[in-house]
Amino acid sequence: MSLSTHVLDAARGLPARGVAVRLDRRDPDGGWTTLAEARTDADGRIGEWGVLPGPGVHRLTFDTGGLSEFYPEVTVAFTVTDPERHLHVPLLLSPFAYSTYRGS
């Protein structure tokens, strides 16, 4: 399975470069284990994590403090059911709102 993300600064209409993002996996006991950390590139993307997440519940935590005065971070949890399929989890962020979806 491969995983990518893309952060867009909707207030400026530009990719959000340099955003720190953490990838975690939910443990059987309900805790979380960090699998990788990365920063978005000049196009606001992270395409390579250096790990394969595998089946289960995962989350991406975006450090959005420099982009939103209201949301210091955004966490998006998702379930990997097909480890053969690529997952793209974009984040569209504005000062007082955000949205995400399963991309391709």
Secondary structure, DSSP 8 states (H G I E B T S, - for coil): --EEEEEEETTTTEE-TT-EEEEEEE-TTS-EEEEEEEE--TTSEE---SS---SEEEEEEEE-TTT-SS-SEEEEEEEE--TTS-EEEEEEEETTEEEE--B-
